[in-house]
Amino acid sequence: ALEQFLIQSYGYSEHDAKVKVMQDFDEVKEDFETKENE
């Protein structure tokens, strides 16, 4: 779900999204939750 969020929101490729989630999981999760609650 977080990978899809990055792909759709920021235009990440699938590979880049996976790497980003692995490296910055908490940051991505926080961003995802913030955007979902807007």
C-alpha positions in Angstrom: 0.0 0.0 0.0 2.8 2.4 0.9 4.6 1.7 -2.4 1.4 2.4 -4.4 0.9 5.6 -2.4 4.4 6.8 -3.4 3.9 5.8 -7.0 0.6 7.6 -7.3 1.4 10.7 -5.2 5.0 11.4 -6.2 5.5 9.4 -9.5 8.0 7.0 -8.1 8.8 3.9 -10.1 8.0 0.6 -8.4 11.7 0.0 -7.7 12.2 3.4 -6.2 9.1 3.2 -4.1 10.2 -0.2 -2.6 13.6 1.3 -1.8 12.1 4.4 -0.3 9.8 2.4 1.9 12.6 0.2 3.1 14.9 3.1 3.9 12.3 5.6 5.3 9.4 3.4 6.4 8.3 5.6 9.3 8.5 8.8 7.3 6.5 7.4 4.4 3.9 5.9 6.8 3.5 9.2 8.5 3.1 11.0 5.2 0.6 8.4 4.0 -1.5 8.8 7.2 -1.4 12.6 7.0 -2.5 12.6 3.4 -5.3 10.1 4.1 -6.7 12.2 6.8 -6.9 15.5 4.8 
